[in-house]
């Protein structure tokens, strides 16, 4: 049997994993998490004429690790979350560092610009207020001018009048 086939069957990190498990016990069984990114939960609600976007970012340093901007008609929230944990037992320490980037974006109404947007952070929730987002978005009846009223049509009922004009 060649050396290559022995290497393929043997896990090069098995001995190291066993050493860590023996040295740190349950701490070494922390669940592995994907470090490539995450998608924070978001909620959009209406407050009068304003839209309020709330994004859950517990434990994130929003001052240094989060940006909120308007880019080509979209509200864009970008950032990075870092999570560091250290466990010490019997003079030994195990340190785990995880991080991930995120981005959420939302379409803005055409009449909204960056001056209409403000953001605040409290108790793990980033709140972004888009002032006037709902201004003028409701249905509005448009009055029709010109034309004649049905009572002014000669020759019978309004239905008959429309049939006459169709030919």
C-alpha positions as CSV (number, residue, x, y, z in Angstrom):
1,X,0.0,0.0,0.0
2,X,1.4,3.4,-0.9
3,X,2.0,6.2,1.5
4,X,-0.5,8.4,-0.4
5,X,-3.4,5.9,0.3
6,X,-2.5,5.7,4.0
7,X,-2.6,9.6,4.2
8,X,-6.0,9.7,2.4
9,X,-7.6,7.4,5.0
10,X,-6.0,9.1,8.0
11,X,-7.4,12.4,9.3
12,X,-4.4,14.6,10.0
13,X,-6.3,16.6,12.6
14,X,-7.8,13.7,14.6
15,X,-4.9,13.6,17.1
16,X,-5.2,17.4,17.6
17,X,-9.0,17.2,18.1
18,X,-8.6,14.4,20.6
19,X,-6.0,16.5,22.5
20,X,-8.4,19.5,22.6
21,X,-11.3,17.3,23.7
22,X,-9.3,15.8,26.5
23,X,-7.9,19.1,27.7
24,X,-11.0,21.2,27.6
25,X,-13.9,18.8,27.9
26,X,-17.4,20.2,27.1
27,X,-15.9,23.6,26.0
28,X,-14.4,21.8,22.9
29,X,-17.9,20.8,21.8
30,X,-19.0,24.4,21.1
31,X,-21.2,24.1,18.0
32,X,-19.4,25.1,14.8
33,X,-21.0,28.1,13.1
34,X,-20.6,29.4,9.6
35,X,-18.2,32.4,9.7
36,X,-19.0,33.7,6.3
37,X,-21.9,35.9,7.2
38,X,-25.4,36.1,8.5
39,X,-28.7,37.9,7.7
40,X,-30.1,39.9,10.6
41,X,-33.8,39.9,11.0
42,X,-35.5,43.1,9.8
43,X,-39.0,44.6,10.2
44,X,-40.6,47.5,8.3
45,X,-43.5,49.3,9.9
46,X,-45.5,52.4,9.2
47,X,-45.6,55.3,11.7
48,X,-47.9,58.0,10.2
49,X,-46.3,59.1,7.0
50,X,-42.9,57.6,8.0
51,X,-41.5,54.1,7.4
52,X,-39.4,52.6,10.2
53,X,-37.0,49.8,9.5
54,X,-35.8,47.9,12.6
55,X,-32.8,45.5,12.2
56,X,-31.8,43.2,15.0
57,X,-28.1,43.6,15.7
58,X,-27.4,42.4,19.3
59,X,-23.8,42.6,20.3
60,X,-22.7,44.5,17.2
61,X,-20.6,47.7,17.6
62,X,-22.7,49.9,15.4
63,X,-20.4,52.9,15.7
64,X,-17.4,51.1,14.2
65,X,-18.9,48.1,12.3
66,X,-22.2,49.3,10.7
67,X,-22.9,51.7,7.8
68,X,-26.3,53.0,6.7
69,X,-26.4,54.7,3.3
70,X,-28.6,55.5,0.3
71,X,-27.3,54.0,-2.9
72,X,-29.2,54.4,-6.2
73,X,-32.6,54.6,-4.6
74,X,-32.0,51.9,-2.0
75,X,-31.5,52.0,1.7
76,X,-28.4,49.8,2.3
77,X,-27.3,48.6,5.7
78,X,-23.8,46.9,5.8
79,X,-21.7,45.7,8.7
80,X,-19.7,43.1,10.4
81,X,-20.4,41.1,13.5
82,X,-17.6,39.8,15.6
83,X,-18.0,37.3,18.4
84,X,-15.2,36.3,20.7
85,X,-15.4,33.8,23.5
86,X,-12.7,32.6,25.9
87,X,-13.0,29.8,28.4
88,X,-10.4,29.2,31.0
89,X,-10.1,26.0,33.0
90,X,-7.3,24.5,35.0
91,X,-4.8,27.0,33.7
92,X,-5.7,26.4,30.1
93,X,-7.6,28.7,27.8
94,X,-9.6,28.1,24.7
95,X,-10.5,31.1,22.6
96,X,-13.0,31.1,19.7
97,X,-13.3,34.0,17.3
98,X,-16.1,34.1,14.8
99,X,-17.1,36.9,12.5
100,X,-19.3,37.6,9.5
101,X,-20.4,40.4,7.3
102,X,-24.0,41.2,6.4
103,X,-25.9,43.5,4.1
104,X,-29.6,44.3,3.9
105,X,-31.1,46.6,1.4
106,X,-34.6,48.0,0.8
107,X,-36.1,50.0,-2.1
108,X,-37.0,53.6,-1.3
109,X,-39.8,55.7,-2.8
110,X,-38.5,57.9,-5.6
111,X,-39.3,61.1,-3.7
112,X,-37.1,60.1,-0.7
113,X,-33.5,61.3,-0.4
114,X,-30.8,60.8,2.2
115,X,-31.8,63.9,4.1
116,X,-35.1,62.2,5.1
117,X,-33.3,59.3,6.8
118,X,-32.2,59.1,10.4
119,X,-30.9,56.1,12.4
120,X,-30.5,55.2,16.1
121,X,-29.4,52.1,18.1
122,X,-30.8,50.9,21.3
123,X,-30.9,47.5,23.1
124,X,-29.6,45.6,20.1
125,X,-32.0,47.1,17.6
126,X,-30.9,49.5,14.8
127,X,-33.9,51.7,14.0
128,X,-33.9,53.7,10.7
129,X,-36.7,56.3,10.1
130,X,-37.5,57.3,6.6
131,X,-39.4,60.5,6.9
132,X,-42.3,61.0,4.5
133,X,-41.9,57.6,2.9
134,X,-45.7,57.3,2.6
135,X,-46.5,60.9,1.7
136,X,-48.7,60.9,-1.3
137,X,-48.8,57.2,-1.8
138,X,-52.5,56.7,-1.0
139,X,-55.2,56.6,-3.7
140,X,-56.6,60.0,-4.7
141,X,-59.7,60.5,-6.8
142,X,-59.1,62.7,-9.8
143,X,-62.0,64.9,-10.9
144,X,-62.9,64.7,-14.6
145,X,-63.6,68.0,-16.3
146,X,-65.4,68.5,-19.6
147,X,-67.9,66.2,-21.0
148,X,-71.6,66.2,-20.4
149,X,-73.7,64.9,-17.6
150,X,-76.1,62.0,-18.3
151,X,-79.2,64.2,-17.9
152,X,-78.0,66.6,-20.6
153,X,-77.8,63.9,-23.3
154,X,-80.6,64.0,-25.8
155,X,-82.3,60.9,-27.1
156,X,-83.1,58.8,-24.0
157,X,-81.1,57.2,-21.2
158,X,-77.3,57.5,-20.8
159,X,-76.9,53.9,-21.9
160,X,-78.7,54.6,-25.2
161,X,-76.6,57.7,-25.7
162,X,-73.4,55.7,-25.4
163,X,-74.7,53.2,-27.9
164,X,-75.5,56.1,-30.3
165,X,-72.0,57.6,-30.0
166,X,-70.3,54.2,-30.5
167,X,-71.4,53.9,-34.2
